[in-house]
Structures are given as structure tokens and as C-alpha cells.
Amino acid sequence: MFSRDLRKLNLGCGLDKRHGYLNVDINSAHDPDVTSDVLKLDFLQKKFYEEIIAHDVLEHLPRTSTRRVLLHWASLLQLGGKLSLRVPSVLSIAKALNDPNNQTLELQELWIQNLFGTQAYSGDFHFTTFTELILRSYLSQTGFQVTKFEIQDGWIFDVLSIKINEVTATEIDDFSELLEKVSSDEEFIGNCYAVILNRTPDLEGLNFYANQLKTNVMTRDQVIFVFKSSNERKRKDLSEQRT
């Protein structure tokens, strides 16, 4: 049983377990205080924690979930709470790969490993990477203000931010949770209509998008993008703003 008095979280701690923090990791072999997916921390108290450390974590999570996980972590922090991140910088790695001093097989392999993870065991794969513009934008959208943004070791963003706003998922048009909820294409499309457009699907639309998915013309990510960008969605947002 973990202590509920600790007000600091060390998420995706791996072997970097810290005193005074609740150390959380999905891999029980790392012997964390709590074994859990860092995307599923609803059992923790909301707006309670003073600090969250998530070093070398975001790149291990699906690219489409980045804003959602930042919002999830923000929900655990008090206003004024700190979020410390370390993530790879894709442009710094590209620069290193092109550096004349790194033109050996061993060094090129090392930089590729930095980009994609060691892949030595389950979970040690990188699903995404970052630029400064992307990371700053996602933090701002999810209620954070960046107070430090530096490059560490020539390729890692070392970022500190403060929670300054309470933000909801609908405010940032993040519907990535739809990608994880269902098994069939028809269910997925029905949920897109319900969540994004707030209505039941019409038969013509349901059949159209189901066929697009089944024939691999579109991916589920692309369907969500089309729904978010539709004139119907824009009219719905405008109507809500007026009320």
C-alpha cells in the first residue's frame, strides 16, 4: 500500500526512484511504489500534488495521446504545481547525425537509438519525439506556463512548467481517447458522431466512413481529424460560443 500523504510524483520512474516521491512505473520489475500505466492514474487524488517528474516518459507513449496525458497529469496537480519533463529533441538528433564528427557506424547507431529507444525490452520503444514549438504549444494548451526550456546532453529537452489554468479535453479538441475505446469500425464511427458532433450517425455517413476504414483509404486518426475540421463541428462550436 502506497502513502497517500506524499505530494510529489515520479512518473515512469524506471530505476530512478526518488525519496519523498511516489514512484510510479508500468514495469513491476523496476519495483516502483505503484505499478501503473501513467495514462491511467485516476485512482490518485485530483488537484493534490505539488510536483510531477516525468523524465524520458512522453516519447514512450503513443503520439496521439501526448496532449491527453499532459492534461491527465495536470488534473493531478494543484494550481501552481510543477511539471518537470525530459524528452528527445528530433532536430538536435538530426543535427548530431549530420555532424562530421559523428560519421562512424557506432555513433550513427547510437543517435538512432536515442531517437527510437533501446528496444531492449517491452516498453522501451519511442512512439514520438518533439520540437520546441510542439512541446511549448502542447504545454500551453493543457494549462501550463513554461519557466525553463533547455537542451541537455546535446539532444534532450529539459523543461520545467507551472500549472496556471484548469483545462478540459474538449477545450483542446483532444479526442484521442476515441482511438482506444472500441473494437469495430462501426462503433468507432458512432462514437465520433456522438462525442465530436453530439448526434447519432446518419446511415450514409456511417457507411461512407466504415468503407473508408475497411479499404484503408483513411485511418482512424484521419477520421477524427475530418470530424473535428468539418463545417458541422465549426457551426456547433460557434453556436456554443453564442450561448
Secondary structure, DSSP 8 states (H G I E B T S, - for coil): ---S---EEEET-TT---TTSEEEES-GGG--SEE--TT--TTS-TT-EEEEEEET-GGGS-GGGHHHHHHHHHHHEEEEEEEEEEEEBHHHHHHHHH-GGG-SHHHHHHHHHHHH---SSTT------B-HHHHHHHHHHTTEEEEEEEEETTTEEEEEEEE-----GGGGT--TTHHHH-SSHHHHHHHHIIIIISS---HHHHHHHHHHHHTTSS-HHHHHHHHHHSHHHHHHHHHHHH-
